[in-house]
Amino acid sequence: VGGPDSAHNYSVQCYEDLKTSVAHIDKAMEKRNEKVETNARLRLKTTIDAMRWLIFQACSFRGHDESAGSKNQGNFLEMVKILASYNKDVAGVVLENAPGNAKYTSGEVQKEIVGILALEVQKTIREEIGNAKFCIMVDEARDESKKEQMAVVLRFANKEAEIIECFLDLVHVNDTAALTLKNAICTVLSDNNLNVQDIRGQAYDGASNMRGEWNGLKALILRECPYAYYIHCMAHQLQLALVAASREVHEVHNFFQNANFVINVVSASTKRSDELLANQAEEIAREIELGELDTGRGQNQIGTLQRPGGDAVGSLKIVISFDFVFILHLMEKIMKITDVLCKKLQYKSLDILNAMDFVSNTKVLLGELREHGWDSLLEEVKSFCVKHEIDIRFGPQVC
């Protein structure tokens, strides 16, 4: 209409307008992408913070019912809700306000994040060990799904010469054969850039597949590293010794069987258990008022009885027998003496000389109980029986 010049000018103007529009769109898209990225980072940080707290407190993540209408959606989702309630920015990007495909709350996301955190922890442990030597402690057990799981713990001295024990990994194994466990241990060490040749100690339980002289895990590790001396947990050895000793004395062995039977009976009924706990609380309060019990932190705790089944009448006959009361008081004295040793043997920094001193002291105390403790023990038993109206009848084991 206006000639060639007008057509050219119009085309140039359209081009400039188009450039301006594209620039505006680019800026708008850039701002939108920045906002989406910021929201995603905040959402992910909230998820990670909630998971870190739950992991540190050894709490489960998932709930039995995580549906929108559930009153308790589980620890993880409830923790996210709490974090959102204290920060409106967080509340605006998590849970129902998050995009449908990027909520970061699924089980798969949780497992991935936990795996990343575990790798960071393992990396820190590896850096702390450095080029130092270390010991391994291994135990295996079945989980709720009946799978064999092997736990690997490292024990080493840090740069400040402090003894450190760190849980390194939990590995699923197909079976508990010594060779299977050995291969799994080597794999765990290799994955964490640790050398089997740097092992200076290995500690397991007393199972034959662990401590076998020729084909046990101990022997297989020693073939790889001759300096990896095997140490059977001293506290575990003490417990095994007590169990073996109790089985040799029929009266003591029968006592523990009867005690287990009584526990089964009481725990079979909630009402019966509640009545027992109520009576126990009243008795403790009365004895404290009379000055017969010491008070303080950890003293006079009310316990619970855990197992089901049993017969109340037979249980009552057992409990009110003089023989049962006598063995009960005897085992209480023995267990108090050995419990001190058991706790000391589990000290991280305990050396062999101090351990031998603790063992010697325990033997002395047990010897004194055996040589000079019977009269006082018998008086305590008699006083207990009189107080609780139990007939004093000396059985063959007491005589």
C-alpha positions in Angstrom: 0.0 0.0 0.0 2.7 2.5 0.9 5.4 1.2 -1.5 8.6 -0.8 -1.0 10.0 1.4 1.8 6.9 1.2 3.9 6.8 -2.6 3.5 10.5 -2.8 4.6 10.0 -0.6 7.6 7.0 -2.6 8.7 9.0 -5.8 8.5 11.8 -4.4 10.5 9.3 -3.2 13.2 7.7 -6.6 13.3 11.1 -8.2 13.7 12.1 -5.8 16.6 8.7 -6.5 18.3 9.3 -10.2 18.0 12.8 -9.9 19.5 11.4 -7.9 22.4 8.6 -10.5 23.0 11.1 -13.4 22.9 13.4 -11.6 25.4 10.5 -11.0 27.7 9.5 -14.7 27.4 13.1 -15.8 28.1 13.3 -13.6 31.2 9.9 -14.9 32.4 10.9 -18.5 31.8 14.3 -17.9 33.6 12.5 -16.5 36.6 10.1 -19.3 36.6 12.8 -21.9 36.4 14.7 -20.2 39.2 11.6 -20.3 41.4 10.9 -23.9 40.5 14.5 -24.8 41.4 14.4 -22.8 44.6 11.2 -24.5 45.7 12.6 -28.0 44.8 15.7 -27.3 46.8 13.7 -26.2 49.8 11.4 -29.2 49.5 14.4 -31.6 49.3 16.1 -29.9 52.2 13.0 -30.4 54.3 12.9 -34.1 53.4 16.6 -34.5 54.3 16.3 -32.6 57.6 13.4 -34.8 58.7 15.2 -38.0 57.7 18.4 -37.0 59.4 16.6 -36.4 62.7 14.8 -39.7 62.5 18.0 -41.6 61.6 19.8 -40.0 64.5 17.0 -41.0 66.9 16.8 -44.5 65.4 13.2 -44.0 64.5 11.2 -45.7 61.8 10.1 -43.7 58.8 7.0 -45.2 57.4 3.5 -45.4 59.0 0.9 -48.1 58.9 -1.5 -45.7 57.2 -0.1 -42.8 55.2 -3.3 -41.9 53.4 -4.5 -38.3 53.3 -7.2 -39.1 55.8 -5.0 -40.8 58.3 -4.6 -39.3 61.8 -1.1 -40.6 62.1 0.8 -40.8 58.8 4.0 -42.1 60.3 7.1 -40.4 61.7 8.5 -39.0 58.5 5.3 -37.3 57.2 4.4 -36.0 60.6 7.9 -34.5 61.0 7.6 -32.8 57.6 4.2 -31.4 58.9 5.9 -30.0 62.0 8.7 -28.3 60.0 6.1 -26.8 57.7 4.1 -25.4 60.6 7.1 -23.3 61.7 7.9 -21.9 58.2 5.4 -20.6 55.7 8.0 -20.9 52.9 8.3 -24.6 53.6 4.6 -25.0 54.0 4.1 -23.6 50.5 6.2 -26.2 48.8 5.8 -29.5 50.6 3.1 -32.2 50.8 -0.2 -31.1 49.2 1.4 -27.9 47.9 4.2 -29.8 46.1 3.9 -30.8 42.4 2.4 -34.3 42.0 5.6 -35.8 40.6 8.1 -34.1 42.9 7.0 -34.4 46.5 10.2 -36.2 47.6 8.3 -38.3 50.1 8.1 -41.8 48.5 9.9 -44.8 49.8 12.2 -44.9 46.9 13.4 -41.3 47.5 13.9 -42.1 51.2 16.0 -45.2 50.4 18.1 -43.2 47.9 18.7 -40.4 50.4 19.6 -42.9 53.2 22.0 -44.6 50.9 23.7 -41.2 50.2 23.9 -40.4 53.9 25.4 -43.9 54.6 28.1 -43.3 52.0 29.0 -40.0 53.6 29.2 -41.6 57.1 31.4 -44.4 55.7 33.6 -41.9 54.0 34.0 -40.0 57.3 34.9 -43.2 59.1 37.5 -44.1 56.4 39.1 -40.7 56.6 39.2 -40.9 60.4 41.0 -44.3 60.2 43.5 -43.0 57.7 46.5 -45.4 57.5 46.0 -46.8 61.0 45.3 -50.4 61.8 41.9 -51.5 63.0 39.9 -54.4 64.5 36.7 -55.8 63.2 33.7 -57.0 65.2 31.1 -59.0 63.4 27.8 -60.6 64.4 24.9 -62.0 62.3 21.2 -62.3 63.1 17.9 -62.8 61.3 15.7 -59.8 60.7 11.9 -59.8 60.8 11.8 -61.0 57.2 13.9 -64.0 58.1 16.9 -62.8 56.2 20.4 -63.2 57.6 22.0 -59.9 58.2 25.7 -59.4 59.1 26.7 -56.3 61.1 30.3 -55.0 60.7 31.8 -52.7 63.4 35.3 -51.2 63.3 37.4 -50.5 66.3 40.4 -48.2 66.0 42.4 -45.5 67.7 41.8 -42.0 66.3 44.4 -39.2 66.1 43.9 -38.3 69.7 44.6 -41.9 70.7 41.0 -42.4 71.8 39.4 -45.8 71.2 36.6 -45.5 68.7 33.9 -48.1 67.7 32.0 -47.3 64.5 29.2 -49.2 62.9 30.3 -49.5 59.3 27.7 -51.6 57.4 24.9 -54.1 57.5 25.1 -56.7 54.8 22.6 -59.4 53.7 24.2 -62.8 53.5 22.7 -65.9 51.9 23.9 -68.1 54.8 26.1 -68.1 57.9 28.8 -70.3 56.6 32.3 -69.1 57.5 33.4 -68.6 53.9 30.3 -66.6 53.0 30.8 -64.3 56.0 34.5 -63.9 55.2 33.8 -63.0 51.6 31.2 -60.5 52.7 33.6 -58.9 55.1 36.3 -58.6 52.5 33.8 -57.0 50.1 32.7 -54.4 52.8 36.3 -53.5 53.5 37.2 -53.3 49.8 34.2 -51.0 49.1 35.5 -48.7 51.8 39.1 -48.7 50.6 40.2 -50.7 53.7 42.9 -53.4 53.5 42.4 -56.8 55.1 46.1 -56.8 55.8 45.5 -53.9 58.2 43.3 -55.9 60.5 44.9 -56.4 64.0 42.0 -58.0 65.8 38.8 -59.8 65.2 36.0 -60.4 67.7 32.9 -62.6 67.2 30.6 -64.7 69.4 31.4 -68.2 70.4 29.6 -70.0 67.6 31.6 -72.8 65.9 31.4 -71.2 62.4 33.1 -68.1 63.9 35.8 -69.5 66.2 36.6 -72.8 64.5 40.3 -73.6 64.5 40.5 -74.8 60.9 37.5 -73.6 58.9 35.9 -71.0 61.1 35.7 -67.3 60.2 38.6 -66.6 62.6 40.9 -69.1 60.7 39.9 -67.8 57.3 40.7 -64.2 58.3 44.0 -65.3 59.8 45.1 -66.8 56.5 44.6 -63.5 54.9 46.3 -61.5 57.7 48.3 -63.4 60.4 48.2 -60.4 62.7 44.4 -60.4 63.1 44.3 -62.0 66.5 40.9 -63.4 67.6 39.4 -62.3 70.8 36.2 -63.8 72.2 34.2 -61.1 73.9 35.0 -61.4 77.6 31.5 -60.4 78.8 30.0 -63.0 76.5 32.4 -65.6 77.9 31.4 -64.7 81.4 27.7 -65.2 80.5 28.4 -68.5 78.9 30.3 -69.6 82.0 27.4 -68.6 84.2 24.9 -70.5 82.0 27.2 -73.6 82.0 27.7 -73.4 85.8 23.9 -73.1 86.5 23.2 -76.1 84.3 25.6 -78.2 86.4 23.6 -77.5 89.6 20.2 -79.1 89.1 18.5 -77.0 91.7 19.7 -73.8 90.1 18.7 -75.0 86.6 15.2 -75.9 87.9 15.0 -72.5 89.5 15.5 -70.7 86.2 13.0 -72.9 84.5 10.4 -72.3 87.3 11.1 -68.5 87.1 10.5 -68.5 83.4 7.2 -70.4 84.0 6.1 -67.8 86.6 6.9 -65.0 84.1 4.8 -66.8 81.5 1.9 -67.1 83.8 1.8 -63.5 85.0 2.2 -62.0 81.5 -0.6 -64.2 80.1 -3.1 -61.9 81.7 -3.1 -58.1 81.4 -5.2 -57.8 84.5 -2.9 -60.1 86.5 0.2 -58.2 85.3 -1.4 -54.8 86.3 -2.3 -56.1 89.7 1.3 -57.3 90.2 2.7 -53.9 89.2 0.3 -52.0 91.4 1.2 -54.2 94.4 4.9 -53.8 93.6 4.5 -50.0 93.5 2.7 -50.0 96.9 5.4 -52.2 98.4 8.2 -50.0 97.1 6.5 -46.9 98.5 5.9 -48.5 101.9 9.5 -49.7 102.2 10.9 -46.3 101.2 8.7 -44.6 103.8 10.0 -47.1 106.4 13.6 -46.5 105.3 14.1 -50.1 104.2 15.0 -49.1 100.6 17.5 -46.6 99.3 16.2 -43.9 96.9 18.0 -42.3 94.0 18.3 -42.3 90.2 17.7 -45.8 88.8 16.6 -47.3 92.1 13.5 -49.3 92.7 12.4 -49.3 89.1 9.1 -51.1 88.4 9.7 -53.8 85.8 7.4 -55.7 83.4 7.0 -59.4 82.7 7.0 -60.2 79.0 6.0 -63.7 78.0 2.5 -65.3 77.6 1.1 -68.7 78.8 1.2 -70.7 81.9 -0.9 -72.0 84.9 -1.6 -69.7 87.8 -2.1 -72.3 90.5 1.2 -74.1 89.7 3.0 -70.8 89.5 1.7 -69.8 93.0 2.9 -73.0 94.5 6.4 -72.4 93.1 6.7 -68.9 94.2 5.7 -69.5 97.9 8.1 -72.5 98.3 11.1 -72.0 100.6 13.4 -73.6 98.1 12.5 -71.2 95.4 13.0 -68.2 97.7 16.3 -69.5 98.9 17.7 -70.0 95.4 16.2 -66.6 94.4 18.2 -64.8 97.1 21.4 -66.8 96.4 21.3 -66.0 92.6 20.6 -62.4 93.4 23.8 -62.2 95.4 25.8 -64.0 92.7 24.4 -61.9 89.8 25.1 -58.7 91.6 28.8 -59.7 92.0 29.1 -60.9 88.4 27.1 -58.0 86.9 29.8 -55.6 88.0 32.5 -57.7 86.2 30.3 -58.0 83.2 29.9 -54.2 82.8 33.6 -53.6 83.4 34.5 -56.2 80.7 32.6 -54.1 78.2 34.6 -51.0 78.7 36.1 -49.7 75.4 39.5 -48.8 76.9 39.9 -51.9 79.1 43.3 -53.6 78.9 44.1 -57.2 79.7 45.8 -56.4 83.0 42.9 -54.5 84.4 40.5 -57.2 83.1 42.5 -59.8 85.0 42.3 -57.7 88.2 38.5 -57.4 87.8 38.3 -61.2 87.3 40.5 -61.8 90.4 38.3 -59.4 92.5 35.2 -61.2 91.4 36.6 -64.6 92.3 37.5 -63.2 95.8 34.0 -61.9 96.3 32.5 -65.2 95.2 34.9 -67.1 97.5 33.9 -65.0 100.4 30.2 -65.6 99.7 30.8 -69.3 99.5 32.9 -69.5 102.7 31.3 -67.0 105.0 28.0 -65.8 103.4 25.7 -68.7 104.2 24.6 -67.7 107.7 23.7 -64.1 106.6 22.0 -65.5 103.5 19.9 -67.9 105.5 18.8 -65.2 107.9 17.8 -63.0 104.9 15.7 -65.8 103.5 14.1 -66.5 106.8 13.2 -62.9 107.3 11.8 -62.7 103.8 9.6 -65.8 104.4 8.3 -64.5 107.7 7.5 -61.2 106.2 5.6 -62.8 103.3 4.1 -65.7 105.3 6.0 -68.5 103.5 6.5 -71.8 105.3 10.2 -72.4 106.2 10.9 -75.9 105.2 14.4 -77.0 104.4 14.6 -79.0 101.3 17.5 -81.4 100.4 19.3 -78.8 98.3 19.3 -76.3 101.2 20.5 -78.8 103.7 
